Amino acid sequence: MGRLTLNVLLSFAQFEREVAGERIRDKISASKKRGMWMGGTPPVGYRAENRQLFVDVENTGLAGHIFDRYLVLGSVYKLTQELQERGIKTPIRVSDKGREYGDAIFSRGAIYTILTNPIYIGKIKHKDKVYDGQHPAIISRDVWDAVQQKLQEQAASPRGCRKAKDESLLQGILFDAEGRLYGPTFTIKNGKRYRYYIDQGLRRAGKGARIPAFEIESLVEKSVRQHIGVQECTPTHEIVSAIERVEMRQNELFITLLPDRTVISVPYAINRSRKGAIVIRPENTPKDMFDLPAAELKKLIQGFVWRDEHFRGVTIRDIARREKVSDSFVGKQIFRTFTN
């Protein structure tokens, strides 16, 4: 009954949030149709003033340089490397509160965002539509079109990153803490095939432990890619060929890499289904809110209720006085609702 009551309260709170969110989205959509910039970090080459975009003379050349060099190099990865080697970083900006930010290395994602942002040709994009903006363009249409064409050509070219649907990538290299090998297997349910790795020793003991193949393979592949710093879309089989052994211990994976037998550890969290299957989650993945202790769950519910009141115009101070708690406590509980 307690869970049912909490579910009902959360359903009403979710409904009110969705209605408020829909109104906000409608307002944003209408504003962008008029070509208005709706806030956020200004793109490189622009500065924000009174909620409008103006040309930033000091950094206009940097934006143009990024577009021009991409056309020469033909690769976001190579352009990112070149900017890093030359020590070119993001512009230093000052927030409304006087805090400096920026001066960071350009990542591949940041470069790609710049190259695909129609703001640079005087446009505003909203979802799949583009409208005329109220700000000036700093990139010519010819350069923009050439960059978009080259990006499309690269996206259409085969990169070999997809692995075979039913390929057991960790076959022969996945072990438990006692050195027993996990073997691949599968089941078919409702016409769909599900792949697993089975610890043969535990299976003989009647425990039926099995690990979902996609989850463990994805976690291992992502961890290895991050460790070796793969920038380009290296094929999955090449990533796996660099692994000598994966040892699965409680809450941690130990991956031994070739050729120097470097060992990297990867923390993870697990849940178990009723049939004993292990569900793998990277460490710090949020859990179901109903798994929280009763006291924490109560605070979370309070946060949802207070947030809805605050959105309707009730101040945090008024809520705190009514509940006889501090302003910071109310603010903290409201903030938690955005992360759950």
N, C-alpha and C positions, 0 to 999 in steps of 0.2 A: 504493500500500500504506500509505503514511503517513496519507493522508486516511482510508482505510478503518479503520485502527487508531484514529484519533482519533474517528471516528464511533461506533465500538463503545464506546469509553470514555465518550463523551458520552451514549450511549443508556442505559448502565447507571447513570450519575450521574443522568440525568433520571428514570429509573424510581424510584430511591431518593428523590429529591426529591418525586415525585408521591405515593409511599406516605406519606412524612412529612407532606406537605401534606394528604393525605386524613385522617390521624389528627387533625391540628390542626383541620381544618374540622368533623370530627365532634364534637370537644370543644367548639368554639364553638357549634355547633348545639344541643348538649345544654344548655349553660349558658344560652343565650338562651331556650330553652323554659322554663327556670325563672325567666325574667324578669331575669336578671343583665345588668348593663352590662359590656361586654367591653373597655373602655378606649378611648383616643383622646382627642381634644379635647372636653371637655364642651360640650354645646349651650348657647347663650346662655340664661341664667336658671338654670343649674345649676352646681354645683361638684363636683369629684370628691374623695373622701376614702376611703382604704382600699378602693379599687376599687369604690366605690359612689357613686351620684348623690344629692346633697342639694340642696335649693332654695337658690339664691344670692339672698338677699334684695335685694342691691344692684342686680341686673340682671333680676329677675323682671319689673319694670315695662317694661323694654326689649323683652322677648319679647312681652309682651301688647300693647305699642304697635305692634309690627310686624304682628301679626295684625289688630288693630283698624284700622290705617291701610290695610292691603291691602283690607279690606272696603269702606272708604270710597272709595279711589282706583280699585280694580278693575284695577290694572296693576302687575306687578312692576317694570317699567321706571320708572313714575312714582314708585313707592315708593322705589326705589333713588336716584333723583334727589333726592327730598325729604330723605332721610336725609343725602345728601352736602351738600346746601345748608344743612342745619341743623348740620352738623359732627358728626353722630352716628356713632361708630365702634365697632368690636368691643371687647369688654371686655379690659382688660389682665390677663393671667394670669402666673403664675410657675410654671415647670416644676419637676420634682423636683430638678433640678440648680441651681436658683436663677436661671435665665435668664428674663427677661421677654419676653413675646410678646403679640401682639394689637395694639390701638390702630390698626387698619387700616380703610380705607373698606369698607363693605359692597358687595360685588359682586352682580350679578343672580343669579349661581349660588348665592351664600351665602344670599340672601334666599329663593330658591326651596327650598333645602335646609331652611331653618327652617320654612317654611310646610308642607312635606310630611313633616316628621319626627314620627312618632307618639309619640316620647318625651314631647312636651308634653302628651299626654293620659294619661300613665302607662303607655304601652305600649312594647314592644320589638319591632322588626321584624327578621326574618331572611329574606332573599330575598323570597318572595311571601307569607309568613305573618306574622301579628302576634300577640304573646303579651302577657299581663298582666305589667307590670314590677314590680320591687321598689321603685320610687321614686314619689314623689307627682306628681300632675298639676298643672300651673300654667295650663293653658288649658282652658276649659270645653268640653264636648262640642258644645254648640250652635255656638259660634264655630268650632271645628274643622270641623264638618260644612259650615258655610256657606263657609268658605275652600276646602275641597276641591271643593265643587260649582262655585264660581266658577273655580277653576283648570281643572277639566274643561271648562267652557264655553269658556274661552279656548283651550284646546288643540284643541277640536273646531272652532273657527271657522277658515275659510280665511284663510291669510296671504299666499298668492301667492309663496312663496319657492321653489317647485320650478320648475326650468327645463325646457323641452321636452327630451325625451329625445334627439332628434336635431338639436337646434338648434346651429348653429355660432356661438357667442357672440362669438368674436374674428375673425370673417370681415371682412376689409377693414381691420383695424387691427393685425394682427400682422406684424412685419417682422424680418428678420435684421439683423446689424450693418452690412451694406452697403446697407440700404434696400430689399432685395428682399422682396416680399410673400409671405407664406405663404397658400396656398389650401386650403380644406377638401376632404377626400376621405374615402372609407371603403372598407373591405373586408368581405367576408362569409366567415366561417369556421365550419363546423359549424352553419350556420343562425343564427349570431349576428353582429350588425353591430358593427364596430369603426370609430370615427371618428378621423381624423388631420388634421393640418395639414402640407402639403407645401411645402417651399421649392422653387419652380419652377426657380430658377437652378441649384441643386445637383442637382435631378433631371435636368435636361438635361445636366449634366456627368457623369451616370452614378453619382452617389454615393447616390441613393435616400434622402436624409435625410427622415425623417418624425417628427412629434411627436404622441404620444397626446393627443387633444383633451381628454379629461376631466381629465387630470393638469394640463395647462397652464392650462385654464380655472379649475380649482379653486384653483390656486396664485395666479392673478391676482385672482380674486374675493375670496379670503380676505385677501390683502394690501391690497386697496383698502378693504375693510370695516374692517380694523384701522386703516388710516391716517386715514380720514374719521370714525372713531368711531361707526359705525352701531350704535345700541343696539337698535332695534326690528328686526323681521324684514323688512327692506326687500327688495322683489322683486329678483331677479337682474337683470332687464332694466334696472332703474333704476341699478344699480351699473355695468353695462356702458355705459350711456349717458353716464356721467361720465368715460369713458376716451376720450382722443383717439387714443392710439397706444401700442402695446406693442412695444418693441424687444428682441429676444432676442440677447444677447451671450454669450460664453463664461462660464459660471458666474454670470451675473447678468442679471436682467431690469430694464429701465428703462420705467416706466409713466408716461406723460404724462396728467395729469388736466385736465379742464375745470372752470371756465372760465378759470382763471388760469395754465394750462399748468405747474402744479406737477409736478415729476418725482420719483418715488420709486424707489429701487433695491431689488431683492429678490434676495438671493443664493440660489443653488440648486446642486444637484449632479446630475450625469447619469451614466447608464450606457448602453451601447449593446448592442442585441441583435445576433445574428449577421447579420440582414438589414439592419442599419443604423438601426433604429428607436431613437429616444432615449427612455429611461425617466427621467422627471424625479422627483427627490426634493428636498424642502426641505433647505436646508443643515443639517448636524448630524444628519441621519437616520442611525441606526445601520446599518452595512453588514453583510453576511454575515461571520460570525466567521472563515470560512476565507479571507477576503481579507486577514486580518491577516498581518504578517510572521511568519516562523517563530518568532522569539524571543518575540514578544508572544503568539502562539498557545500556546506552551508554558506561559507564565505563566498564561494563562487556564485551560488544562487543570488546572494545579496548583491554581488557585483552586477549581475545582469539586470536585476530590478532597479538598482540605483542608476545604472547607465541609461536605462530607458527613461527614468525620471529626469536625468540630467539633459538628455536629448530633447525633452519636452519643455525645457526651460528652467527647471529647478536647479539652483546653484548647489555646488558641492558643500558649501558652508551650511546652507539650510538643511541639507540631508544629514550632515554631521551633527548639527545641534539637535535635530529630531531624534536621532539614534543614540545621542550622547556618546559619540566617539570623536576622534580627531579628524580634521580635514584630510590629513595625509592618509589615514586609514581608508577613508572613503575613496580617495583618488587611487590608492593602490589596488583596491578591490575592483574598481571600474577598469583600470588598466589591465588586470589579469584576464578580463573577459575577451580582450583582443588577441590573446595568445592561447586560448583554449577552444 
